[in-house]
Amino acid sequence: MMKMDIANEIRELNLSYLMLAQQILRADRASAMLKLGIGEDVAELIENLSPSQVLRMASSDMLLCQFRFDDTLLLNLMSNHGRENSAARIHATILAASKAVEHIA
């Protein structure tokens, strides 16, 4: 039963991610691409998905999004709850923006 629960949670996460990605891409494409860590080709693909395509993709048992916490400094900055929280957030955003974006291979 645990395996089925995890698969359902992944599907829900995928659906939420794709719907949010489409929403922010349509509102402010440049900012969304930065926040999502995706390139122009991936942004266009996500933005143009039909509702049935979104549901089909979300049904995958593989996570469609990825965490960008692949270095200790970025993770520490994002989790910092000290007095300099806004400065840490800005620094983390700059670090995340400098990372390579995802492209369709």
N, C-alpha and C positions, 0 to 999 in steps of 0.2 A: 504493500500500500504506500510506503514511503516513496518509492520510485515514481508512482503515479502522481503523488502530491508535488514532487519536484518538477515533473514534466508540465503539470498544470501551471505551476508558478512561473516557469520559464515562458510558457505561452502568454500568460498575462503580462509579464514584463516586456516581452517582444511587442505585443499589441500596444501597450502604453508608450513604449519607446517610439515606435513608428508613428503613432498618432501625434505625439508631442513633437517629434522631428518635423513632420509635415506642417504642423501648426506654426512652429517658430521659423521654419524656412519660408513660409508664405508671408509671415509678418516682417521679417528682417533677414534676408538671405545671407548677407555678409556676416552678420553677428552669429547667426545660427551655424554657419559653416565653421566658424571659430570655436563656438561652444561644443559642437558635435565632433570636431576634429576630422572633418571630411572635406574632400575636394569638390570641385565644380561638378564632375561627372557623377559622383555618388549623390550629391545634393539634388541634381536634376532627376536622377532615377527615383529617389525617395519622394520628392515633391510630386512627381507625376504618377505615382502608384494609384490605381483605382481601389475602392474599398474592398473588392474581392481579392485583389492582389495583396493588400495589407493583411487581410485575414489569412490568406494562404501562407504568406511569409511568416506571420506570427505563429502559425501552427507548428513551425519547426521545433524540434527538441534541442536546438542549438541556440545559444544566446546570440542575438543580432548586434547588440551593443558591446562595447568593451570599456573596461575601466582604464583611465589614463594615468593611474597611480603607479607608474612603472619605475619611479625613482624615489628615493627616500626623502629628498628635499621637498619635492612636490607634495608628497603625502603628509609630511610634517607641517607644511604651510597650510594645507587644506584643513587639517585637524586641529590647528592651533586656536585655542579659545582665550588667548591672553588679551592684554590691553590693546595691542597693535593688530587687532583682527582685520581691520580694513586694509592696512598695509600688507598684511600677509596674503589676503585675498587677491590684491592687485599683483603682488609678486607671483603668486601661483598662476594667475591668468596669463602673465607674461611668459612664464615657463611653459605652460601648456600650449600657448600660441606658437612657441618656437619649435614644437615637435612636428614631425612630418605628418601630413594629412593622409587619410585613407583614399586610395584610388581604386578603380576597378581594374583588375589585371587582365 
